[in-house]
Amino acid sequence: MSSESSKKRKPKVIRSDGAPSEGKRSRSDAEQEGKYYSEEAEVDLRDPGRDYELYKYTCQELQRLMAEIQDLKSRGGKDAAVEIEDRRIQSCVHFMTLKKLNRLAHIRLKKGRDQTHEAKQKVDAYHLQLQNLLYEVMHLQKEITKCLEFKSKHEEIDLVSLEEFYKEAPPDISKAEVTMGDPHQQTLARLDWELEQRKRLAEKYRDSLSNKEQILKEIEVKKEYLSSLQPRLNSIMQASLPVQEYLSMPFDQAHKQYETARHLPPPLYVLFVQATAYGQACDKTLSVAIEGSVDEAKALFKPPEDSQDDESDSDAEEEQTSKRRRPTLGVQLDDKRKEMLKRHPLSVVLALRCKDDSVLQLTFYYLMNLNIVTVKAKVTTAMELITPISAGDLLSPDSVLSCLYPGDHGKKTPNAANQYQFDKVGILTFRDYVLELGHPYLWVQKLSGLHFPKEQPQHTVIADHSLSASHMEATMKLLKARVQSRLALHKQFASLEHGIVPVSSDCQYLYPAKVVSRLVKWVTIAPEDHMELHFTKDLVEAGLAGDHNLYYLALVERGTAKLQAAVVVNPGYPSIPPIFQLCLNWKGEKTNSNDDNIRAMESEVNVCYKELCGPRPGHQLLTNQLQRLCVLLDVYLETESHDDSVEGPREFPQEKMCLRLFRGPTRMKPFKYNHPQGFFSHR
Amino acid sequence: MDAPGPLGQVEVFQALRQLHMTIFSQSISPCGKFLAAGNNYGQIAIFSLSAALSSEAKEESKKPVVTFQAHDGAVYSMTSTDRHLLSAGDGEVKAWLWADILKKVKGCKELWRRQPPYRTSLEVPEINALLLVPKENALILAGGDCQLHTMDLETGTFTRALRGHTDYIHCLALRERSPEVLSGGEDGAVRLWDLRTAKEVQTIEVYKHEECSRPQNGRWIGCLATDSDWMVCGGGPALTLWHLRSSTPTTVFPMWAPQRHVTFYQDLILSAGQGPCANHWQLSGELKAQVPSSSPGLLSLSLNQQPAAPECKVLTAAGNSCRVDVFTNLGYRAFSLSF
């Protein structure tokens, strides 16, 4: 750069080089020897400060000369032109000096710039170098870190621990001497061993895989063989059916029953299981069967519950829109009722055979929406029974099981939640549907494992086996006793209607040999009629005459005396005694309200019934009571004090042997018969 | 009509017993606050009159405070001394301490029991009436064996047996002044006995008098009451007021039903018997009031005149039921106590 500029300046410099400069500094000889004049070199030699002084001096001189010229010009004169010329020439010289100085300054500037530039360039180069180096350093550092962080894959492998390695690895791999000292070698050795092990295991795996394939194939073969057996077994079972029947081991039948039992709703299932168990274990006379259609039961589970909800929703909508169309509303309500009272298609049938071959058949139904179990009863006897008129209700399905346990009428649903359901569909009482659906007795619920505690109504009651088991035996015994007692009554009624009180031979000791009073009438009466009789008021008030009892009217006669007896038979007969209320028509009407002796007679029959129970199970109670009533009437009539004012013989001569005729403030007659002495005394 | 609650065997039996219960006798405690009632099953129940009559009486106040089995047979008659309750029924008389009974000691034990010497042994005769003779500290028993037995209360020995009746004795009454005992029996006669001489002084055969005899009912004398010169008796014959010295019937009360209990009260005669009411008679023979009761027939009336408890001054009536009617104002039945 500087060489180029010096080349450019060279011609100029040579031309003006001829004139020696006044007061200029002296050039160094070294410079003059050069072929060309380098002003750049001159710049280096001159001192800028002195050049600046020179410049200032020159400017001053110029100013002075200019001033003088002006002076001269203003004064004018002849010398002036020469002076002025002189001064002009001096000023020109000064201008030359100034120009030179200017050039020098420029050159100096340029030089300085060049130097700066150069230095800058150097600095830049260094800077660049530094950057490069730094960059390299960084790069290297990164590489180092990378190297340091490098995890070779071998570290991800879980190698066996060192001790194990040294133990297990064969010496040619472990190379203990080398590896102990050198961790790198050690790791290598360990990896080697790992590889070795893996290869061996892969081998094993392949072997076992092929083994497995083989075994699977064998299994397939055997399975096919077994499935081919199935039809053969079936045919054997079919063939064995007659053998089963012959040996009376109905396994097949039982099996089928269990199959159908699986479709039973839970309460019926509990009942079935418990009853079968009880029957097998304790009571051979009990047999259990399932009736109904299994397909329907299966079908019950098919339609999802949403559709039922939809139905009811749409029903509700229809109801609202069709408020004006009355017939459809009623029909819909009816349908809703039917839906609510729907029974499960399967039912459990229990057949209890009693000693005299009469069978009590109980059919248990499950009402799905109400979650209760109902029962229908039927009594069939070995021989055809001629039903006496008064015995109509004894074995009727409606009442034969009433009050098996005290207070269990079976007319109300035991599930408290049902009341709300009934309100929705307008059912007032369950009683109306009982004939059709069966009775929901409490013991039936207990046998099915359903427990409805009175205080807490629950939404979901689950069938419980233990509840059923705990009640099974007692209930079965009560059922049998009930059937037996009803049948006994049945037979007795047949005899009573003919006017004969059937007293069994082992109860004859309770009565004297001769009983004159006779039973002439035995009829059944309705509860309302019973309540209307004037001599039964106290019984009704004491709450002993409810709807569930059976009512009868007996008439005992002797001569002109007629004794009416209203009999209340509790369904729990014979554990609960029948209650008699008497009315005697003889010389006036005497009842317990106006004759103490009639009261005593009632007491003899009602309160002292325990001695009349007869041999267990006490079926003779009613007939014994009736017979005793006849004896009491005899005693009453015969011991009546004779009215001396009336003429004529006594209507009833005293034939009974009595120690005393009257006793106590109430003048009681001797109603107690003493056996075997045969006389009457007072209690 | 549905039976209230499940009627098991036990409940039915209890109900039947209640239905056939007869209360034969009553007795007021010496403090006047308690009433004892004896029934045909041999039980004695103690009712607290003061509790039942108080203003805070509840249903339980009308139930017995204590009930215990006193006799095997019926308790036909009871009376109280100032410390003891004496009860008699089937052949023996037992004494109980009122204090012990009221302590509700379970299984009340009698203080003592006595059986008068009976002639027959075939049947144990009942004791129908007890009479206290305070002046001699003696107790007179009469009943089925047709005799009056006197027992000394201190020693417990039977001092005398008065014979004369031909049939069993129903009732006794004491004529303070003499002292004489009147007894009425099944044979239709009222006999007066002098206690000191132990002899029959007077006999009135009621049935022989036409005004009062009612042969259809019989001749038995069921009840007796005496007020020194006067005596009222009833039973088979009509209820009649007699003048004792002259043995003449002065007033016949027109009551058809045989009366079982009669007593003098102030200027009235109270009687009760068959028929569900207590009758108030004036001495002239007019029926002043007939107060219905809850039992179909009444056997005993009791007037609580103990000076210690004037607030319990009530008339109680019991008979052919398990209830004792309480008449606070003699004119109507206030409430009934029940066994």
Chai-1 contact restraints between the chains, C-beta under 6 A:
chainA,res_idxA,chainB,res_idxB,connection_type,confidence,min_distance_angstrom,max_distance_angstrom,comment,restraint_id
A,P406,B,P6,contact,1.0,0.0,6.0,A-B,restraint_1
A,P406,B,L7,contact,1.0,0.0,6.0,A-B,restraint_2
A,P406,B,G8,contact,1.0,0.0,6.0,A-B,restraint_3
A,G407,B,P6,contact,1.0,0.0,6.0,A-B,restraint_4
A,D538,B,L19,contact,1.0,0.0,6.0,A-B,restraint_5
A,A542,B,A15,contact,1.0,0.0,6.0,A-B,restraint_6
A,A542,B,L19,contact,1.0,0.0,6.0,A-B,restraint_7
A,G543,B,A3,contact,1.0,0.0,6.0,A-B,restraint_8
A,G543,B,P4,contact,1.0,0.0,6.0,A-B,restraint_9
A,L544,B,A15,contact,1.0,0.0,6.0,A-B,restraint_10
A,G546,B,M1,contact,1.0,0.0,6.0,A-B,restraint_11
A,G546,B,D2,contact,1.0,0.0,6.0,A-B,restraint_12
A,G546,B,A3,contact,1.0,0.0,6.0,A-B,restraint_13
A,S575,B,Q9,contact,1.0,0.0,6.0,A-B,restraint_14
A,I576,B,Q9,contact,1.0,0.0,6.0,A-B,restraint_15
A,I576,B,V12,contact,1.0,0.0,6.0,A-B,restraint_16
A,S593,B,P296,contact,1.0,0.0,6.0,A-B,restraint_17
A,S603,B,H20,contact,1.0,0.0,6.0,A-B,restraint_18
A,N606,B,L16,contact,1.0,0.0,6.0,A-B,restraint_19
A,V607,B,L16,contact,1.0,0.0,6.0,A-B,restraint_20
A,V607,B,H20,contact,1.0,0.0,6.0,A-B,restraint_21
A,S641,B,G218,contact,1.0,0.0,6.0,A-B,restraint_22
A,D643,B,P215,contact,1.0,0.0,6.0,A-B,restraint_23
A,D643,B,Q216,contact,1.0,0.0,6.0,A-B,restraint_24
A,D644,B,P215,contact,1.0,0.0,6.0,A-B,restraint_25
A,S645,B,P215,contact,1.0,0.0,6.0,A-B,restraint_26
A,L659,B,E123,contact,1.0,0.0,6.0,A-B,restraint_27
A,R663,B,E126,contact,1.0,0.0,6.0,A-B,restraint_28
A,G664,B,Y76,contact,1.0,0.0,6.0,A-B,restraint_29
A,G664,B,E126,contact,1.0,0.0,6.0,A-B,restraint_30
A,P665,B,Y76,contact,1.0,0.0,6.0,A-B,restraint_31
A,P665,B,N128,contact,1.0,0.0,6.0,A-B,restraint_32
